Amino acid sequence: MESSVRNIPFGKPMIGDEEKNAVMEILSGNVLVHGPMTKAFEAAFAAFTDAPRAVSVSSCTAGMHLVYFDLGIGPGDEVIVPAMTHVATAHAVEYTGAKPVFVDADPRSGNIDVDGVAAAVTPSTRAIAVVHYLGVPVDMKAIMAIAHRHGLFVLEDCALALGTRLDGVHAGLLGDAGSFSFYPVKHITTAEGGMVVTRHDALADRLERKRAFGVDRVVGERVMPGEYDVPILGFNYRMNEIEAALGVAQMQRVPEFLRKREENYQALRAALAGIEEIALFDEPAPGAESSRYCLSVVLREDAGVVRADVVGQLRANGVGTSVYYPKAVPQMRYYQEKYGIEANAFPVASGIAGRSIALPVGPHLTVEDMGHIAANLQQAIKEHKR
Ligand SMILES: *Cc1c(COP(=O)(O)O)cnc(C)c1O
Protein backbone atom coordinates (compact mmCIF):
# COMPACT_ATOMS: atom_id res chain seq x y z
CA MET A 1 0.00 0.00 0.00
CA GLU A 2 1.29 3.40 -0.99
CA SER A 3 1.46 5.90 1.86
CA SER A 4 4.43 8.05 0.97
CA VAL A 5 4.34 11.83 1.27
CA ARG A 6 2.70 13.76 -1.56
CA ASN A 7 1.53 17.37 -1.57
CA ILE A 8 -2.26 17.32 -1.83
CA PRO A 9 -3.72 20.60 -0.60
CA PHE A 10 -7.46 20.58 0.14
CA GLY A 11 -8.05 23.52 -2.18
CA LYS A 12 -5.95 25.55 -4.55
CA PRO A 13 -6.97 28.53 -6.69
CA MET A 14 -6.53 27.68 -10.38
CA ILE A 15 -4.87 30.88 -11.55
CA GLY A 16 -3.16 30.70 -14.95
CA ASP A 17 -1.82 33.10 -17.56
CA GLU A 18 -5.33 34.02 -18.72
CA GLU A 19 -6.24 35.23 -15.25
CA LYS A 20 -2.94 37.06 -14.75
CA ASN A 21 -3.16 38.81 -18.11
CA ALA A 22 -6.77 39.77 -17.50
CA VAL A 23 -5.88 41.40 -14.19
CA MET A 24 -2.88 43.22 -15.68
CA GLU A 25 -5.08 44.61 -18.42
CA ILE A 26 -7.45 46.12 -15.85
CA LEU A 27 -4.53 47.58 -13.88
CA SER A 28 -3.18 49.14 -17.08
CA GLY A 29 -6.48 50.91 -17.76
CA ASN A 30 -8.42 53.60 -15.92
CA VAL A 31 -11.62 51.80 -14.96
CA LEU A 32 -11.39 49.84 -11.70
CA VAL A 33 -15.07 49.89 -10.70
CA HIS A 34 -18.37 50.27 -12.63
CA GLY A 35 -16.80 49.01 -15.85
CA PRO A 36 -17.44 46.47 -18.60
CA MET A 37 -15.83 43.50 -16.80
CA THR A 38 -18.50 43.18 -14.11
CA LYS A 39 -21.11 43.23 -16.87
CA ALA A 40 -19.17 40.62 -18.87
CA PHE A 41 -18.81 38.39 -15.80
CA GLU A 42 -22.52 38.69 -15.04
CA ALA A 43 -23.34 37.78 -18.65
CA ALA A 44 -21.02 34.75 -18.63
CA PHE A 45 -22.41 33.56 -15.30
CA ALA A 46 -25.98 34.01 -16.50
CA ALA A 47 -25.17 32.06 -19.67
CA PHE A 48 -23.69 29.13 -17.76
CA THR A 49 -26.50 28.90 -15.21
CA ASP A 50 -29.33 29.92 -17.59
CA ALA A 51 -30.16 32.68 -15.12
CA PRO A 52 -32.49 35.42 -16.40
CA ARG A 53 -30.50 37.83 -14.23
CA ALA A 54 -27.12 37.73 -12.46
CA VAL A 55 -26.01 40.55 -10.15
CA SER A 56 -22.36 40.64 -9.06
CA VAL A 57 -21.63 41.49 -5.43
CA SER A 58 -18.62 41.65 -3.13
CA SER A 59 -19.23 38.23 -1.51
CA CYS A 60 -21.83 35.51 -1.11
CA THR A 61 -22.55 36.82 2.37
CA ALA A 62 -23.10 40.36 1.07
CA GLY A 63 -25.44 38.97 -1.58
CA MET A 64 -27.55 37.12 0.99
CA HIS A 65 -27.73 40.16 3.26
CA LEU A 66 -28.69 42.36 0.33
CA VAL A 67 -31.61 40.07 -0.55
CA TYR A 68 -32.95 40.05 3.03
CA PHE A 69 -32.46 43.81 3.25
CA ASP A 70 -34.42 44.27 0.05
CA LEU A 71 -37.24 42.08 1.38
CA GLY A 72 -37.45 44.36 4.40
CA ILE A 73 -36.82 41.48 6.78
CA GLY A 74 -36.04 42.79 10.24
CA PRO A 75 -36.72 42.64 13.99
CA GLY A 76 -39.67 40.43 14.86
CA ASP A 77 -39.24 38.31 11.73
CA GLU A 78 -37.91 34.77 11.55
CA VAL A 79 -35.91 33.07 8.82
CA ILE A 80 -35.48 29.30 8.75
CA VAL A 81 -31.79 28.38 8.42
CA PRO A 82 -29.95 25.05 8.23
CA ALA A 83 -27.95 24.10 11.33
CA MET A 84 -25.31 22.45 9.13
CA THR A 85 -23.86 25.30 7.07
CA HIS A 86 -21.28 28.05 7.02
CA VAL A 87 -21.94 30.64 9.69
CA ALA A 88 -22.53 33.17 6.87
CA THR A 89 -25.96 31.66 6.13
CA ALA A 90 -27.08 32.61 9.64
CA HIS A 91 -25.10 35.84 9.92
CA ALA A 92 -26.86 37.23 6.84
CA VAL A 93 -30.16 36.90 8.75
CA GLU A 94 -28.70 38.18 12.00
CA TYR A 95 -27.50 41.45 10.35
CA THR A 96 -31.13 42.38 9.68
CA GLY A 97 -32.26 41.98 13.28
CA ALA A 98 -34.44 39.00 12.35
CA LYS A 99 -34.09 35.69 14.16
CA PRO A 100 -32.51 32.66 12.48
CA VAL A 101 -34.55 29.55 13.37
CA PHE A 102 -32.27 26.56 12.95
CA VAL A 103 -33.33 23.20 11.52
CA ASP A 104 -31.27 20.02 11.83
CA ALA A 105 -29.73 18.12 8.91
CA ASP A 106 -30.94 15.03 7.08
CA PRO A 107 -28.34 12.34 7.87
CA ARG A 108 -28.50 10.93 4.32
CA SER A 109 -27.28 14.12 2.64
CA GLY A 110 -26.35 16.69 5.26
CA ASN A 111 -28.95 18.98 3.67
CA ILE A 112 -31.65 20.68 5.73
CA ASP A 113 -34.32 18.27 6.97
CA VAL A 114 -37.49 19.00 5.01
CA ASP A 115 -39.91 17.83 7.73
CA GLY A 116 -37.98 19.99 10.17
CA VAL A 117 -38.54 22.99 7.91
CA ALA A 118 -42.30 22.39 7.79
CA ALA A 119 -42.39 22.09 11.58
CA ALA A 120 -40.38 25.30 12.12
CA VAL A 121 -42.78 27.64 10.28
CA THR A 122 -44.55 30.15 12.56
CA PRO A 123 -46.66 33.26 11.85
CA SER A 124 -43.39 35.28 12.07
CA THR A 125 -41.55 33.27 9.39
CA ARG A 126 -40.70 35.36 6.32
CA ALA A 127 -38.18 33.25 4.46
CA ILE A 128 -36.46 29.88 4.20
CA ALA A 129 -32.70 29.71 3.60
CA VAL A 130 -31.23 26.48 2.27
CA VAL A 131 -27.66 25.49 1.51
CA HIS A 132 -26.84 22.86 -1.09
CA TYR A 133 -24.51 21.08 1.30
CA LEU A 134 -21.21 20.22 -0.40
CA GLY A 135 -22.95 20.75 -3.75
CA VAL A 136 -25.75 18.17 -3.47
CA PRO A 137 -29.08 19.82 -4.30
CA VAL A 138 -31.68 20.19 -1.57
CA ASP A 139 -35.09 18.65 -2.32
CA MET A 140 -36.34 21.99 -3.62
CA LYS A 141 -39.72 20.64 -4.73
CA ALA A 142 -40.55 19.92 -1.10
CA ILE A 143 -39.09 23.23 0.12
CA MET A 144 -41.02 25.25 -2.49
CA ALA A 145 -44.24 23.44 -1.58
CA ILE A 146 -43.81 24.57 2.03
CA ALA A 147 -42.90 28.08 0.87
CA HIS A 148 -45.96 28.38 -1.37
CA ARG A 149 -48.24 27.10 1.38
CA HIS A 150 -47.10 29.88 3.72
CA GLY A 151 -46.12 32.63 1.26
CA LEU A 152 -42.39 32.50 2.11
CA PHE A 153 -39.35 33.68 0.13
CA VAL A 154 -36.69 31.01 -0.53
CA LEU A 155 -33.02 32.00 -0.62
CA GLU A 156 -30.45 29.43 -1.75
CA ASP A 157 -26.93 29.68 -0.35
CA CYS A 158 -25.09 28.47 -3.47
CA ALA A 159 -21.54 29.02 -2.18
CA LEU A 160 -20.66 25.40 -2.98
CA ALA A 161 -23.16 24.91 -5.77
CA LEU A 162 -21.62 26.05 -9.07
CA GLY A 163 -22.62 23.13 -11.31
CA THR A 164 -25.40 21.91 -9.00
CA ARG A 165 -28.61 21.17 -10.91
CA LEU A 166 -31.97 19.62 -10.21
CA ASP A 167 -33.93 18.30 -13.22
CA GLY A 168 -31.72 20.50 -15.40
CA VAL A 169 -32.36 23.71 -13.46
CA HIS A 170 -29.25 25.28 -11.95
CA ALA A 171 -29.07 25.97 -8.22
CA GLY A 172 -30.08 29.52 -7.41
CA LEU A 173 -33.01 29.35 -9.84
CA LEU A 174 -34.91 26.66 -7.95
CA GLY A 175 -35.94 29.06 -5.19
CA ASP A 176 -36.47 32.83 -5.45
CA ALA A 177 -32.79 33.87 -5.41
CA GLY A 178 -29.39 32.25 -4.98
CA SER A 179 -26.05 33.65 -3.83
CA PHE A 180 -22.71 32.22 -5.02
CA SER A 181 -19.21 32.64 -3.57
CA PHE A 182 -15.90 33.12 -5.35
CA TYR A 183 -13.73 32.84 -2.25
CA PRO A 184 -10.40 31.08 -3.08
CA VAL A 185 -11.36 27.47 -2.21
CA LYS A 186 -14.73 27.49 -4.02
CA HIS A 187 -15.33 26.13 -7.55
CA ILE A 188 -14.00 29.32 -9.16
CA THR A 189 -12.39 32.32 -7.51
CA THR A 190 -12.20 36.08 -7.87
CA ALA A 191 -10.21 36.27 -4.57
CA GLU A 192 -13.34 37.69 -2.90
CA GLY A 193 -16.63 37.97 -4.68
CA GLY A 194 -20.17 36.76 -5.12
CA MET A 195 -23.10 36.62 -7.54
CA VAL A 196 -26.84 36.68 -6.93
CA VAL A 197 -29.02 35.01 -9.54
CA THR A 198 -32.78 35.27 -9.69
CA ARG A 199 -35.81 34.69 -11.91
CA HIS A 200 -37.38 37.90 -10.59
CA ASP A 201 -36.51 40.86 -12.81
CA ALA A 202 -37.70 43.56 -10.42
CA LEU A 203 -35.69 42.03 -7.57
CA ALA A 204 -32.53 42.07 -9.72
CA ASP A 205 -33.16 45.73 -10.63
CA ARG A 206 -33.43 46.67 -6.95
CA LEU A 207 -30.33 44.66 -5.98
CA GLU A 208 -28.34 46.51 -8.65
CA ARG A 209 -29.26 49.81 -6.97
CA LYS A 210 -28.88 48.64 -3.40
CA ARG A 211 -25.41 47.14 -3.92
CA ALA A 212 -24.19 50.67 -4.82
CA PHE A 213 -25.48 52.99 -2.06
CA GLY A 214 -28.99 53.17 -3.55
CA VAL A 215 -27.99 55.84 -6.09
CA ASP A 216 -30.36 56.11 -9.05
CA ARG A 217 -27.55 56.46 -11.64
CA VAL A 218 -24.13 54.85 -11.20
CA VAL A 219 -21.06 56.42 -12.84
CA GLY A 220 -21.45 54.91 -16.32
CA GLU A 221 -25.13 55.89 -16.46
CA ARG A 222 -24.65 59.62 -15.87
CA VAL A 223 -24.69 62.08 -18.73
CA MET A 224 -23.34 64.95 -16.62
CA PRO A 225 -20.91 64.47 -13.70
CA GLY A 226 -22.64 64.53 -10.34
CA GLU A 227 -26.01 63.96 -11.94
CA TYR A 228 -27.61 61.54 -9.49
CA ASP A 229 -29.91 61.28 -6.52
CA VAL A 230 -30.28 58.71 -3.74
CA PRO A 231 -33.92 57.67 -3.42
CA ILE A 232 -33.26 54.56 -1.28
CA LEU A 233 -30.79 53.18 1.26
CA GLY A 234 -28.06 50.89 -0.06
CA PHE A 235 -24.66 49.41 0.75
CA ASN A 236 -21.28 49.29 -0.88
CA TYR A 237 -21.46 45.63 -1.90
CA ARG A 238 -20.04 45.99 -5.42
CA MET A 239 -17.56 43.75 -7.17
CA ASN A 240 -14.60 45.58 -8.74
CA GLU A 241 -13.17 45.18 -12.25
CA ILE A 242 -10.08 43.26 -11.11
CA GLU A 243 -12.22 40.61 -9.45
CA ALA A 244 -14.61 40.53 -12.40
CA ALA A 245 -11.72 40.06 -14.87
CA LEU A 246 -10.63 37.02 -12.86
CA GLY A 247 -14.23 35.81 -12.96
CA VAL A 248 -14.51 36.13 -16.74
CA ALA A 249 -11.32 34.09 -17.21
CA GLN A 250 -12.45 31.47 -14.68
CA MET A 251 -15.88 31.03 -16.30
CA GLN A 252 -14.24 29.70 -19.46
CA ARG A 253 -12.76 26.88 -17.40
CA VAL A 254 -15.87 25.85 -15.43
CA PRO A 255 -16.84 22.87 -17.64
CA GLU A 256 -13.29 21.49 -17.38
CA PHE A 257 -13.17 22.09 -13.60
CA LEU A 258 -16.47 20.27 -13.11
CA ARG A 259 -15.41 17.38 -15.34
CA LYS A 260 -12.23 16.91 -13.27
CA ARG A 261 -14.15 17.11 -10.01
CA GLU A 262 -16.55 14.41 -11.19
CA GLU A 263 -13.70 12.17 -12.33
CA ASN A 264 -11.79 12.61 -9.06
CA TYR A 265 -14.95 12.12 -7.01
CA GLN A 266 -15.83 8.83 -8.70
CA ALA A 267 -12.26 7.55 -8.37
CA LEU A 268 -12.11 8.46 -4.68
CA ARG A 269 -15.55 7.05 -3.89
CA ALA A 270 -14.58 3.74 -5.51
CA ALA A 271 -11.26 3.66 -3.67
CA LEU A 272 -12.96 4.21 -0.29
CA ALA A 273 -15.37 1.30 -0.75
CA GLY A 274 -13.61 -1.18 1.52
CA ILE A 275 -13.15 1.06 4.58
CA GLU A 276 -15.66 -0.15 7.16
CA GLU A 277 -15.03 2.56 9.74
CA ILE A 278 -16.51 5.31 7.56
CA ALA A 279 -19.98 6.13 6.25
CA LEU A 280 -20.61 8.06 3.05
CA PHE A 281 -23.54 10.31 2.25
CA ASP A 282 -26.07 9.02 -0.28
CA GLU A 283 -25.42 9.73 -3.93
CA PRO A 284 -27.72 12.44 -5.36
CA ALA A 285 -31.21 11.22 -6.33
CA PRO A 286 -32.04 10.73 -10.03
CA GLY A 287 -32.26 14.14 -11.73
CA ALA A 288 -29.96 15.72 -9.15
CA GLU A 289 -26.43 16.75 -10.16
CA SER A 290 -23.84 17.58 -7.52
CA SER A 291 -21.12 20.17 -8.07
CA ARG A 292 -18.80 17.71 -6.23
CA TYR A 293 -17.31 20.26 -3.92
CA CYS A 294 -15.54 17.54 -1.94
CA LEU A 295 -16.10 14.00 -0.68
CA SER A 296 -16.97 14.05 3.00
CA VAL A 297 -16.65 10.81 4.96
CA VAL A 298 -18.18 10.39 8.41
CA LEU A 299 -16.31 8.25 10.95
CA ARG A 300 -18.78 5.77 12.42
CA GLU A 301 -19.61 6.36 16.05
CA ASP A 302 -18.42 2.86 16.96
CA ALA A 303 -15.32 2.93 14.75
CA GLY A 304 -12.97 3.46 17.69
CA VAL A 305 -11.01 6.22 15.98
CA VAL A 306 -10.61 9.87 16.92
CA ARG A 307 -10.85 12.28 14.00
CA ALA A 308 -7.93 14.45 15.12
CA ASP A 309 -5.60 11.42 15.04
CA VAL A 310 -6.62 10.52 11.50
CA VAL A 311 -6.51 14.09 10.20
CA GLY A 312 -3.14 14.64 11.87
CA GLN A 313 -1.60 11.65 10.16
CA LEU A 314 -3.08 12.60 6.77
CA ARG A 315 -1.62 16.03 7.23
CA ALA A 316 1.81 14.62 8.06
CA ASN A 317 1.60 12.66 4.80
CA GLY A 318 0.74 15.77 2.80
CA VAL A 319 -2.99 15.10 2.45
CA GLY A 320 -4.98 18.25 3.10
CA THR A 321 -8.48 17.83 4.53
CA SER A 322 -11.13 20.15 5.89
CA VAL A 323 -14.27 19.97 8.01
CA TYR A 324 -17.63 21.24 6.73
CA TYR A 325 -18.46 22.51 9.27
CA PRO A 326 -16.64 22.18 12.61
CA LYS A 327 -19.78 22.94 14.65
CA ALA A 328 -23.47 23.14 13.94
CA VAL A 329 -24.02 26.91 13.52
CA PRO A 330 -26.38 27.12 16.55
CA GLN A 331 -23.54 25.59 18.63
CA MET A 332 -21.13 28.38 17.61
CA ARG A 333 -20.65 30.49 20.71
CA TYR A 334 -22.33 33.64 19.41
CA TYR A 335 -25.56 31.77 18.58
CA GLN A 336 -25.36 29.36 21.47
CA GLU A 337 -25.13 32.21 23.99
CA LYS A 338 -27.56 34.57 22.26
CA TYR A 339 -30.34 32.03 21.84
CA GLY A 340 -29.52 29.72 24.78
CA ILE A 341 -29.38 26.65 22.58
CA GLU A 342 -28.94 23.28 24.29
CA ALA A 343 -25.90 21.12 23.54
CA ASN A 344 -27.92 18.21 22.10
CA ALA A 345 -30.48 20.26 20.18
CA PHE A 346 -29.13 19.40 16.69
CA PRO A 347 -27.86 15.82 16.95
CA VAL A 348 -27.46 15.12 13.22
CA ALA A 349 -25.61 18.35 12.45
CA SER A 350 -23.45 17.93 15.55
CA GLY A 351 -22.61 14.37 14.54
CA ILE A 352 -21.51 15.46 11.08
CA ALA A 353 -19.57 18.38 12.59
CA GLY A 354 -17.80 16.14 15.07
CA ARG A 355 -17.00 13.10 12.97
CA SER A 356 -16.72 14.11 9.31
CA ILE A 357 -13.57 14.58 7.24
CA ALA A 358 -13.84 16.42 3.94
CA LEU A 359 -11.49 14.97 1.33
CA PRO A 360 -10.46 17.05 -1.69
CA VAL A 361 -11.51 16.30 -5.27
CA GLY A 362 -10.65 19.67 -6.84
CA PRO A 363 -9.30 20.19 -10.37
CA HIS A 364 -5.80 20.77 -8.96
CA LEU A 365 -5.67 17.02 -8.23
CA THR A 366 -5.44 13.84 -10.32
CA VAL A 367 -7.01 10.39 -10.18
CA GLU A 368 -3.65 9.09 -8.88
CA ASP A 369 -3.93 11.57 -6.00
CA MET A 370 -7.31 10.02 -5.16
CA GLY A 371 -5.71 6.60 -4.77
CA HIS A 372 -3.12 8.15 -2.51
CA ILE A 373 -5.77 9.84 -0.35
CA ALA A 374 -7.78 6.63 0.07
CA ALA A 375 -4.71 4.55 0.89
CA ASN A 376 -3.54 7.07 3.46
CA LEU A 377 -6.98 7.30 5.05
CA GLN A 378 -7.22 3.53 5.37
CA GLN A 379 -3.73 3.35 6.86
CA ALA A 380 -4.37 6.18 9.31
CA ILE A 381 -7.59 4.58 10.54
CA LYS A 382 -5.86 1.23 11.00
CA GLU A 383 -2.98 2.74 12.97
CA HIS A 384 -5.15 4.82 15.27
CA LYS A 385 -7.88 2.31 16.04
CA ARG A 386 -8.25 1.80 19.77
C1 LIG B 1 -17.86 29.97 1.79
C2 LIG B 1 -19.29 29.99 2.15
C3 LIG B 1 -19.97 31.19 2.38
C4 LIG B 1 -19.28 32.51 2.44
O1 LIG B 1 -18.95 32.99 1.17
P1 LIG B 1 -18.26 34.46 1.07
O2 LIG B 1 -18.16 34.69 -0.41
O3 LIG B 1 -16.92 34.35 1.73
O4 LIG B 1 -19.16 35.42 1.75
C5 LIG B 1 -21.33 31.14 2.60
N1 LIG B 1 -21.99 29.97 2.63
C6 LIG B 1 -21.38 28.79 2.44
C7 LIG B 1 -22.16 27.53 2.46
C8 LIG B 1 -20.00 28.76 2.21
O5 LIG B 1 -19.38 27.58 2.06
The ligand as an SDF file (V2000), in Angstrom:
LIG
                    3D

 15 15  0  0  0  0  0  0  0  0999 V2000
  -17.8560   29.9730    1.7940 C   0  0  0  0  0  0  0  0  0  0  0  0
  -19.2860   29.9850    2.1450 C   0  0  0  0  0  0  0  0  0  0  0  0
  -19.9740   31.1950    2.3780 C   0  0  0  0  0  0  0  0  0  0  0  0
  -19.2780   32.5080    2.4380 C   0  0  0  0  0  0  0  0  0  0  0  0
  -18.9540   32.9900    1.1710 O   0  0  0  0  0  0  0  0  0  0  0  0
  -18.2620   34.4550    1.0700 P   0  0  0  0  0  0  0  0  0  0  0  0
  -18.1650   34.6880   -0.4100 O   0  0  0  0  0  0  0  0  0  0  0  0
  -16.9170   34.3450    1.7280 O   0  0  0  0  0  0  0  0  0  0  0  0
  -19.1560   35.4220    1.7460 O   0  0  0  0  0  0  0  0  0  0  0  0
  -21.3300   31.1380    2.6040 C   0  0  0  0  0  0  0  0  0  0  0  0
  -21.9910   29.9670    2.6330 N   0  0  0  0  0  0  0  0  0  0  0  0
  -21.3790   28.7890    2.4400 C   0  0  0  0  0  0  0  0  0  0  0  0
  -22.1630   27.5340    2.4610 C   0  0  0  0  0  0  0  0  0  0  0  0
  -20.0050   28.7550    2.2090 C   0  0  0  0  0  0  0  0  0  0  0  0
  -19.3840   27.5760    2.0560 O   0  0  0  0  0  0  0  0  0  0  0  0
  1  2  1  0
  2  3  1  0
  2 14  2  0
  3  4  1  0
  3 10  2  0
  4  5  1  0
  5  6  1  0
  6  7  2  0
  6  8  1  0
  6  9  1  0
 10 11  1  0
 11 12  2  0
 12 13  1  0
 12 14  1  0
 14 15  1  0
M  END
$$$$
